[in-house]
Amino acid sequence: DTPEESAKLAVRAVHHKTADVLMKGNVPTSVLLKAVLNRQEGLRSASVLSHVAVFDIPDFDRLMFVTDSAMNIAPSLEELRQIFAKCRSCGPCSGEQYAKSSCPCSGRNGEP
């Protein structure tokens, strides 16, 4: 299989609910996003597009979820709400019942 075909098949499985999670793996980001944004069998919805990465860090007592790194550069408050809601919904799926949230962001030069 080519990366394009692999991405298309994986996205199609999530679209048709024969899979619950889409993992990027070694497929180039541009190839995966093209499949995700496909109008017929992609994963488009009315809400903002974001992702969640899950880290299992040795000697850390819980999983760490990181969402939306470099995808939405200047999200509105409503977009932030949607991004956090999606990320928090991943916790129970991984066995994590409670989520503590933090929202680090970088400022722009010349802006308060």
One Martini backbone bead per residue (centre of mass of N, CA, C, O) as a GRO file, in nm:
protein
  112
    1ASP     BB    1   0.098   0.035   0.017
    2THR     BB    2   0.032   0.354   0.019
    3PRO     BB    3  -0.004   0.631   0.200
    4GLU     BB    4  -0.271   0.712   0.066
    5GLU     BB    5  -0.419   0.440   0.104
    6SER     BB    6  -0.386   0.416   0.408
    7ALA     BB    7  -0.535   0.676   0.482
    8LYS     BB    8  -0.801   0.614   0.342
    9LEU     BB    9  -0.867   0.350   0.501
   10ALA     BB   10  -0.858   0.468   0.788
   11VAL     BB   11  -1.071   0.691   0.751
   12ARG     BB   12  -1.298   0.509   0.654
   13ALA     BB   13  -1.323   0.345   0.916
   14VAL     BB   14  -1.413   0.584   1.091
   15HIS     BB   15  -1.650   0.684   0.921
   16HIS     BB   16  -1.788   0.373   0.941
   17LYS     BB   17  -1.732   0.260   1.242
   18THR     BB   18  -1.475   0.033   1.240
   19ALA     BB   19  -1.335   0.272   1.394
   20ASP     BB   20  -1.222   0.498   1.665
   21VAL     BB   21  -0.915   0.550   1.574
   22LEU     BB   22  -0.667   0.781   1.453
   23MET     BB   23  -0.344   0.704   1.337
   24LYS     BB   24  -0.069   0.831   1.190
   25GLY     BB   25   0.221   0.757   1.203
   26ASN     BB   26   0.419   0.743   0.887
   27VAL     BB   27   0.239   0.949   0.766
   28PRO     BB   28   0.203   1.218   0.609
   29THR     BB   29   0.028   1.487   0.698
   30SER     BB   30  -0.083   1.571   0.416
   31VAL     BB   31  -0.209   1.293   0.354
   32LEU     BB   32  -0.398   1.270   0.596
   33LEU     BB   33  -0.556   1.539   0.559
   34LYS     BB   34  -0.674   1.471   0.285
   35ALA     BB   35  -0.847   1.236   0.394
   36VAL     BB   36  -0.998   1.389   0.621
   37LEU     BB   37  -1.112   1.620   0.401
   38ASN     BB   38  -1.289   1.443   0.258
   39ARG     BB   39  -1.617   1.475   0.150
   40GLN     BB   40  -1.713   1.168   0.153
   41GLU     BB   41  -1.479   1.000   0.370
   42GLY     BB   42  -1.432   1.185   0.589
   43LEU     BB   43  -1.407   1.404   0.908
   44ARG     BB   44  -1.607   1.612   0.883
   45SER     BB   45  -1.736   1.903   1.059
   46ALA     BB   46  -1.862   2.173   1.239
   47SER     BB   47  -1.614   2.156   1.390
   48VAL     BB   48  -1.312   2.191   1.488
   49LEU     BB   49  -0.996   2.109   1.390
   50SER     BB   50  -0.824   1.848   1.570
   51HIS     BB   51  -0.584   1.708   1.804
   52VAL     BB   52  -0.445   1.411   1.979
   53ALA     BB   53  -0.187   1.351   2.208
   54VAL     BB   54  -0.037   1.062   2.367
   55PHE     BB   55   0.146   1.028   2.678
   56ASP     BB   56   0.386   0.789   2.814
   57ILE     BB   57   0.557   0.866   3.103
   58PRO     BB   58   0.806   0.794   3.275
   59ASP     BB   59   0.731   0.846   3.614
   60PHE     BB   60   0.436   0.914   3.543
   61ASP     BB   61   0.102   0.889   3.684
   62ARG     BB   62   0.004   0.976   3.385
   63LEU     BB   63  -0.139   1.076   3.122
   64MET     BB   64  -0.069   1.283   2.832
   65PHE     BB   65  -0.246   1.553   2.682
   66VAL     BB   66  -0.218   1.686   2.349
   67THR     BB   67  -0.346   1.976   2.181
   68ASP     BB   68  -0.319   2.163   1.896
   69SER     BB   69  -0.034   2.168   1.770
   70ALA     BB   70  -0.029   2.408   1.518
   71MET     BB   71  -0.330   2.431   1.394
   72ASN     BB   72  -0.454   2.669   1.580
   73ILE     BB   73  -0.328   2.975   1.611
   74ALA     BB   74  -0.616   3.171   1.666
   75PRO     BB   75  -0.839   3.094   1.867
   76SER     BB   76  -1.132   3.110   1.974
   77LEU     BB   77  -1.326   3.055   2.238
   78GLU     BB   78  -1.502   2.842   2.096
   79GLU     BB   79  -1.268   2.675   1.982
   80LEU     BB   80  -1.142   2.607   2.255
   81ARG     BB   81  -1.381   2.455   2.367
   82GLN     BB   82  -1.379   2.232   2.149
   83ILE     BB   83  -1.090   2.131   2.195
   84PHE     BB   84  -1.122   2.053   2.495
   85ALA     BB   85  -1.361   1.860   2.462
   86LYS     BB   86  -1.213   1.656   2.286
   87CYS     BB   87  -0.982   1.592   2.478
   88ARG     BB   88  -1.155   1.507   2.730
   89SER     BB   89  -1.295   1.260   2.577
   90CYS     BB   90  -1.029   1.074   2.587
   91GLY     BB   91  -0.987   0.985   2.879
   92PRO     BB   92  -1.198   0.751   2.926
   93CYS     BB   93  -1.077   0.572   2.690
   94SER     BB   94  -0.790   0.544   2.873
   95GLY     BB   95  -0.883   0.553   3.199
   96GLU     BB   96  -0.924   0.853   3.241
   97GLN     BB   97  -1.141   1.041   3.443
   98TYR     BB   98  -0.961   1.298   3.495
   99ALA     BB   99  -0.913   1.645   3.402
  100LYS     BB  100  -0.643   1.857   3.356
  101SER     BB  101  -0.614   2.194   3.254
  102SER     BB  102  -0.411   2.362   3.000
  103CYS     BB  103  -0.327   2.697   2.836
  104PRO     BB  104  -0.088   2.741   2.641
  105CYS     BB  105   0.060   3.047   2.501
  106SER     BB  106   0.157   3.263   2.254
  107GLY     BB  107   0.279   3.563   2.191
  108ARG     BB  108   0.283   3.858   2.023
  109ASN     BB  109   0.453   4.087   1.890
  110GLY     BB  110   0.314   4.390   2.017
  111GLU     BB  111   0.115   4.228   2.198
  112PRO     BB  112  -0.076   4.174   2.493
   0.00000   0.00000   0.00000
